[in-house]
Amino acid sequence: MIKALESEGKAKPGLTFHGLRRTLVSDATDKGASSKQIQAILGDRSSSMSDLYADQANKKSMTSAVVPKLERLRNRKTDNPKD
């Protein structure tokens, strides 16, 4: 299946099922899915892995959101340096 996706240009070489699961969880979390919903999508019996993947995706999302704020703060300091 992965080889077919690669040959069709829909996936880059090196894709794994694990990577595909993580990408699915990351995208679902970004779209507001709960860990219980993610658990259902993945077919996991417990929510422990779904919770872990969702936490990791949330951290990445929060980090991405804070970078522009830090850049604005840095730019403000360079635009108005104190003597």
Phi and psi in radians as a Rosetta constraint file:
Dihedral C 1 N 2 CA 2 C 2 CIRCULARHARMONIC -1.155 0.35
Dihedral N 2 CA 2 C 2 N 3 CIRCULARHARMONIC -0.709 0.35
Dihedral C 2 N 3 CA 3 C 3 CIRCULARHARMONIC -1.061 0.35
Dihedral N 3 CA 3 C 3 N 4 CIRCULARHARMONIC -0.667 0.35
Dihedral C 3 N 4 CA 4 C 4 CIRCULARHARMONIC -1.127 0.35
Dihedral N 4 CA 4 C 4 N 5 CIRCULARHARMONIC -0.737 0.35
Dihedral C 4 N 5 CA 5 C 5 CIRCULARHARMONIC -1.098 0.35
Dihedral N 5 CA 5 C 5 N 6 CIRCULARHARMONIC -0.719 0.35
Dihedral C 5 N 6 CA 6 C 6 CIRCULARHARMONIC -1.108 0.35
Dihedral N 6 CA 6 C 6 N 7 CIRCULARHARMONIC -0.797 0.35
Dihedral C 6 N 7 CA 7 C 7 CIRCULARHARMONIC -1.167 0.35
Dihedral N 7 CA 7 C 7 N 8 CIRCULARHARMONIC -0.482 0.35
Dihedral C 7 N 8 CA 8 C 8 CIRCULARHARMONIC -1.478 0.35
Dihedral N 8 CA 8 C 8 N 9 CIRCULARHARMONIC -0.026 0.35
Dihedral C 8 N 9 CA 9 C 9 CIRCULARHARMONIC 1.322 0.35
Dihedral N 9 CA 9 C 9 N 10 CIRCULARHARMONIC 0.283 0.35
Dihedral C 9 N 10 CA 10 C 10 CIRCULARHARMONIC -1.628 0.35
Dihedral N 10 CA 10 C 10 N 11 CIRCULARHARMONIC -0.163 0.35
Dihedral C 10 N 11 CA 11 C 11 CIRCULARHARMONIC -2.562 0.35
Dihedral N 11 CA 11 C 11 N 12 CIRCULARHARMONIC 2.563 0.35
Dihedral C 11 N 12 CA 12 C 12 CIRCULARHARMONIC -1.417 0.35
Dihedral N 12 CA 12 C 12 N 13 CIRCULARHARMONIC 2.660 0.35
Dihedral C 12 N 13 CA 13 C 13 CIRCULARHARMONIC -1.004 0.35
Dihedral N 13 CA 13 C 13 N 14 CIRCULARHARMONIC 2.504 0.35
Dihedral C 13 N 14 CA 14 C 14 CIRCULARHARMONIC 1.732 0.35
Dihedral N 14 CA 14 C 14 N 15 CIRCULARHARMONIC -0.058 0.35
Dihedral C 14 N 15 CA 15 C 15 CIRCULARHARMONIC -1.099 0.35
Dihedral N 15 CA 15 C 15 N 16 CIRCULARHARMONIC 2.405 0.35
Dihedral C 15 N 16 CA 16 C 16 CIRCULARHARMONIC -2.132 0.35
Dihedral N 16 CA 16 C 16 N 17 CIRCULARHARMONIC 2.847 0.35
Dihedral C 16 N 17 CA 17 C 17 CIRCULARHARMONIC -1.112 0.35
Dihedral N 17 CA 17 C 17 N 18 CIRCULARHARMONIC -0.636 0.35
Dihedral C 17 N 18 CA 18 C 18 CIRCULARHARMONIC -1.085 0.35
Dihedral N 18 CA 18 C 18 N 19 CIRCULARHARMONIC -0.792 0.35
Dihedral C 18 N 19 CA 19 C 19 CIRCULARHARMONIC -1.101 0.35
Dihedral N 19 CA 19 C 19 N 20 CIRCULARHARMONIC -0.646 0.35
Dihedral C 19 N 20 CA 20 C 20 CIRCULARHARMONIC -1.133 0.35
Dihedral N 20 CA 20 C 20 N 21 CIRCULARHARMONIC -0.741 0.35
Dihedral C 20 N 21 CA 21 C 21 CIRCULARHARMONIC -1.059 0.35
Dihedral N 21 CA 21 C 21 N 22 CIRCULARHARMONIC -0.787 0.35
Dihedral C 21 N 22 CA 22 C 22 CIRCULARHARMONIC -1.120 0.35
Dihedral N 22 CA 22 C 22 N 23 CIRCULARHARMONIC -0.696 0.35
Dihedral C 22 N 23 CA 23 C 23 CIRCULARHARMONIC -1.129 0.35
Dihedral N 23 CA 23 C 23 N 24 CIRCULARHARMONIC -0.756 0.35
Dihedral C 23 N 24 CA 24 C 24 CIRCULARHARMONIC -1.022 0.35
Dihedral N 24 CA 24 C 24 N 25 CIRCULARHARMONIC -0.811 0.35
Dihedral C 24 N 25 CA 25 C 25 CIRCULARHARMONIC -1.114 0.35
Dihedral N 25 CA 25 C 25 N 26 CIRCULARHARMONIC -0.753 0.35
Dihedral C 25 N 26 CA 26 C 26 CIRCULARHARMONIC -1.064 0.35
Dihedral N 26 CA 26 C 26 N 27 CIRCULARHARMONIC -0.813 0.35
Dihedral C 26 N 27 CA 27 C 27 CIRCULARHARMONIC -1.135 0.35
Dihedral N 27 CA 27 C 27 N 28 CIRCULARHARMONIC -0.740 0.35
Dihedral C 27 N 28 CA 28 C 28 CIRCULARHARMONIC -1.122 0.35
Dihedral N 28 CA 28 C 28 N 29 CIRCULARHARMONIC -0.707 0.35
Dihedral C 28 N 29 CA 29 C 29 CIRCULARHARMONIC -1.130 0.35
Dihedral N 29 CA 29 C 29 N 30 CIRCULARHARMONIC -0.749 0.35
Dihedral C 29 N 30 CA 30 C 30 CIRCULARHARMONIC -1.049 0.35
Dihedral N 30 CA 30 C 30 N 31 CIRCULARHARMONIC -0.531 0.35
Dihedral C 30 N 31 CA 31 C 31 CIRCULARHARMONIC -1.545 0.35
Dihedral N 31 CA 31 C 31 N 32 CIRCULARHARMONIC 0.036 0.35
Dihedral C 31 N 32 CA 32 C 32 CIRCULARHARMONIC 1.720 0.35
Dihedral N 32 CA 32 C 32 N 33 CIRCULARHARMONIC 0.186 0.35
Dihedral C 32 N 33 CA 33 C 33 CIRCULARHARMONIC -1.205 0.35
Dihedral N 33 CA 33 C 33 N 34 CIRCULARHARMONIC 2.483 0.35
Dihedral C 33 N 34 CA 34 C 34 CIRCULARHARMONIC -1.420 0.35
Dihedral N 34 CA 34 C 34 N 35 CIRCULARHARMONIC 2.881 0.35
Dihedral C 34 N 35 CA 35 C 35 CIRCULARHARMONIC -1.139 0.35
Dihedral N 35 CA 35 C 35 N 36 CIRCULARHARMONIC -0.533 0.35
Dihedral C 35 N 36 CA 36 C 36 CIRCULARHARMONIC -1.155 0.35
Dihedral N 36 CA 36 C 36 N 37 CIRCULARHARMONIC -0.684 0.35
Dihedral C 36 N 37 CA 37 C 37 CIRCULARHARMONIC -1.162 0.35
Dihedral N 37 CA 37 C 37 N 38 CIRCULARHARMONIC -0.713 0.35
Dihedral C 37 N 38 CA 38 C 38 CIRCULARHARMONIC -1.123 0.35
Dihedral N 38 CA 38 C 38 N 39 CIRCULARHARMONIC -0.717 0.35
Dihedral C 38 N 39 CA 39 C 39 CIRCULARHARMONIC -1.001 0.35
Dihedral N 39 CA 39 C 39 N 40 CIRCULARHARMONIC -0.755 0.35
Dihedral C 39 N 40 CA 40 C 40 CIRCULARHARMONIC -1.145 0.35
Dihedral N 40 CA 40 C 40 N 41 CIRCULARHARMONIC -0.732 0.35
Dihedral C 40 N 41 CA 41 C 41 CIRCULARHARMONIC -1.085 0.35
Dihedral N 41 CA 41 C 41 N 42 CIRCULARHARMONIC -0.760 0.35
Dihedral C 41 N 42 CA 42 C 42 CIRCULARHARMONIC -1.379 0.35
Dihedral N 42 CA 42 C 42 N 43 CIRCULARHARMONIC -0.318 0.35
Dihedral C 42 N 43 CA 43 C 43 CIRCULARHARMONIC 1.345 0.35
Dihedral N 43 CA 43 C 43 N 44 CIRCULARHARMONIC 0.396 0.35
Dihedral C 43 N 44 CA 44 C 44 CIRCULARHARMONIC -1.308 0.35
Dihedral N 44 CA 44 C 44 N 45 CIRCULARHARMONIC 2.535 0.35
Dihedral C 44 N 45 CA 45 C 45 CIRCULARHARMONIC -1.342 0.35
Dihedral N 45 CA 45 C 45 N 46 CIRCULARHARMONIC -0.589 0.35
Dihedral C 45 N 46 CA 46 C 46 CIRCULARHARMONIC -2.101 0.35
Dihedral N 46 CA 46 C 46 N 47 CIRCULARHARMONIC 2.885 0.35
Dihedral C 46 N 47 CA 47 C 47 CIRCULARHARMONIC -1.595 0.35
Dihedral N 47 CA 47 C 47 N 48 CIRCULARHARMONIC 0.049 0.35
Dihedral C 47 N 48 CA 48 C 48 CIRCULARHARMONIC -1.058 0.35
Dihedral N 48 CA 48 C 48 N 49 CIRCULARHARMONIC -0.832 0.35
Dihedral C 48 N 49 CA 49 C 49 CIRCULARHARMONIC -1.239 0.35
Dihedral N 49 CA 49 C 49 N 50 CIRCULARHARMONIC -0.681 0.35
Dihedral C 49 N 50 CA 50 C 50 CIRCULARHARMONIC -1.071 0.35
Dihedral N 50 CA 50 C 50 N 51 CIRCULARHARMONIC -0.736 0.35
Dihedral C 50 N 51 CA 51 C 51 CIRCULARHARMONIC -1.097 0.35
Dihedral N 51 CA 51 C 51 N 52 CIRCULARHARMONIC -0.758 0.35
Dihedral C 51 N 52 CA 52 C 52 CIRCULARHARMONIC -1.084 0.35
Dihedral N 52 CA 52 C 52 N 53 CIRCULARHARMONIC -0.854 0.35
Dihedral C 52 N 53 CA 53 C 53 CIRCULARHARMONIC -1.071 0.35
Dihedral N 53 CA 53 C 53 N 54 CIRCULARHARMONIC -0.740 0.35
Dihedral C 53 N 54 CA 54 C 54 CIRCULARHARMONIC -1.139 0.35
Dihedral N 54 CA 54 C 54 N 55 CIRCULARHARMONIC -0.718 0.35
Dihedral C 54 N 55 CA 55 C 55 CIRCULARHARMONIC -1.079 0.35
Dihedral N 55 CA 55 C 55 N 56 CIRCULARHARMONIC -0.756 0.35
Dihedral C 55 N 56 CA 56 C 56 CIRCULARHARMONIC -1.112 0.35
Dihedral N 56 CA 56 C 56 N 57 CIRCULARHARMONIC -0.728 0.35
Dihedral C 56 N 57 CA 57 C 57 CIRCULARHARMONIC -1.150 0.35
Dihedral N 57 CA 57 C 57 N 58 CIRCULARHARMONIC -0.696 0.35
Dihedral C 57 N 58 CA 58 C 58 CIRCULARHARMONIC -1.114 0.35
Dihedral N 58 CA 58 C 58 N 59 CIRCULARHARMONIC -0.717 0.35
Dihedral C 58 N 59 CA 59 C 59 CIRCULARHARMONIC -1.090 0.35
Dihedral N 59 CA 59 C 59 N 60 CIRCULARHARMONIC -0.753 0.35
Dihedral C 59 N 60 CA 60 C 60 CIRCULARHARMONIC -1.102 0.35
Dihedral N 60 CA 60 C 60 N 61 CIRCULARHARMONIC -0.738 0.35
Dihedral C 60 N 61 CA 61 C 61 CIRCULARHARMONIC -1.125 0.35
Dihedral N 61 CA 61 C 61 N 62 CIRCULARHARMONIC -0.774 0.35
Dihedral C 61 N 62 CA 62 C 62 CIRCULARHARMONIC -1.134 0.35
Dihedral N 62 CA 62 C 62 N 63 CIRCULARHARMONIC -0.679 0.35
Dihedral C 62 N 63 CA 63 C 63 CIRCULARHARMONIC -1.111 0.35
Dihedral N 63 CA 63 C 63 N 64 CIRCULARHARMONIC -0.761 0.35
Dihedral C 63 N 64 CA 64 C 64 CIRCULARHARMONIC -1.095 0.35
Dihedral N 64 CA 64 C 64 N 65 CIRCULARHARMONIC -0.597 0.35
Dihedral C 64 N 65 CA 65 C 65 CIRCULARHARMONIC -1.285 0.35
Dihedral N 65 CA 65 C 65 N 66 CIRCULARHARMONIC -0.503 0.35
Dihedral C 65 N 66 CA 66 C 66 CIRCULARHARMONIC -1.460 0.35
Dihedral N 66 CA 66 C 66 N 67 CIRCULARHARMONIC -0.428 0.35
Dihedral C 66 N 67 CA 67 C 67 CIRCULARHARMONIC -1.006 0.35
Dihedral N 67 CA 67 C 67 N 68 CIRCULARHARMONIC -0.839 0.35
Dihedral C 67 N 68 CA 68 C 68 CIRCULARHARMONIC -1.056 0.35
Dihedral N 68 CA 68 C 68 N 69 CIRCULARHARMONIC -0.602 0.35
Dihedral C 68 N 69 CA 69 C 69 CIRCULARHARMONIC -1.145 0.35
Dihedral N 69 CA 69 C 69 N 70 CIRCULARHARMONIC -0.738 0.35
Dihedral C 69 N 70 CA 70 C 70 CIRCULARHARMONIC -1.143 0.35
Dihedral N 70 CA 70 C 70 N 71 CIRCULARHARMONIC -0.658 0.35
Dihedral C 70 N 71 CA 71 C 71 CIRCULARHARMONIC -1.134 0.35
Dihedral N 71 CA 71 C 71 N 72 CIRCULARHARMONIC -0.719 0.35
Dihedral C 71 N 72 CA 72 C 72 CIRCULARHARMONIC -1.103 0.35
Dihedral N 72 CA 72 C 72 N 73 CIRCULARHARMONIC -0.712 0.35
Dihedral C 72 N 73 CA 73 C 73 CIRCULARHARMONIC -1.102 0.35
Dihedral N 73 CA 73 C 73 N 74 CIRCULARHARMONIC -0.780 0.35
Dihedral C 73 N 74 CA 74 C 74 CIRCULARHARMONIC -1.083 0.35
Dihedral N 74 CA 74 C 74 N 75 CIRCULARHARMONIC -0.766 0.35
Dihedral C 74 N 75 CA 75 C 75 CIRCULARHARMONIC -1.119 0.35
Dihedral N 75 CA 75 C 75 N 76 CIRCULARHARMONIC -0.656 0.35
Dihedral C 75 N 76 CA 76 C 76 CIRCULARHARMONIC -1.106 0.35
Dihedral N 76 CA 76 C 76 N 77 CIRCULARHARMONIC -0.700 0.35
Dihedral C 76 N 77 CA 77 C 77 CIRCULARHARMONIC -1.198 0.35
Dihedral N 77 CA 77 C 77 N 78 CIRCULARHARMONIC -0.632 0.35
Dihedral C 77 N 78 CA 78 C 78 CIRCULARHARMONIC -1.360 0.35
Dihedral N 78 CA 78 C 78 N 79 CIRCULARHARMONIC -0.457 0.35
Dihedral C 78 N 79 CA 79 C 79 CIRCULARHARMONIC -1.330 0.35
Dihedral N 79 CA 79 C 79 N 80 CIRCULARHARMONIC -0.509 0.35
Dihedral C 79 N 80 CA 80 C 80 CIRCULARHARMONIC -2.229 0.35
Dihedral N 80 CA 80 C 80 N 81 CIRCULARHARMONIC 1.149 0.35
Dihedral C 80 N 81 CA 81 C 81 CIRCULARHARMONIC -1.209 0.35
Dihedral N 81 CA 81 C 81 N 82 CIRCULARHARMONIC 2.520 0.35
Dihedral C 81 N 82 CA 82 C 82 CIRCULARHARMONIC -1.522 0.35
Dihedral N 82 CA 82 C 82 N 83 CIRCULARHARMONIC 2.527 0.35
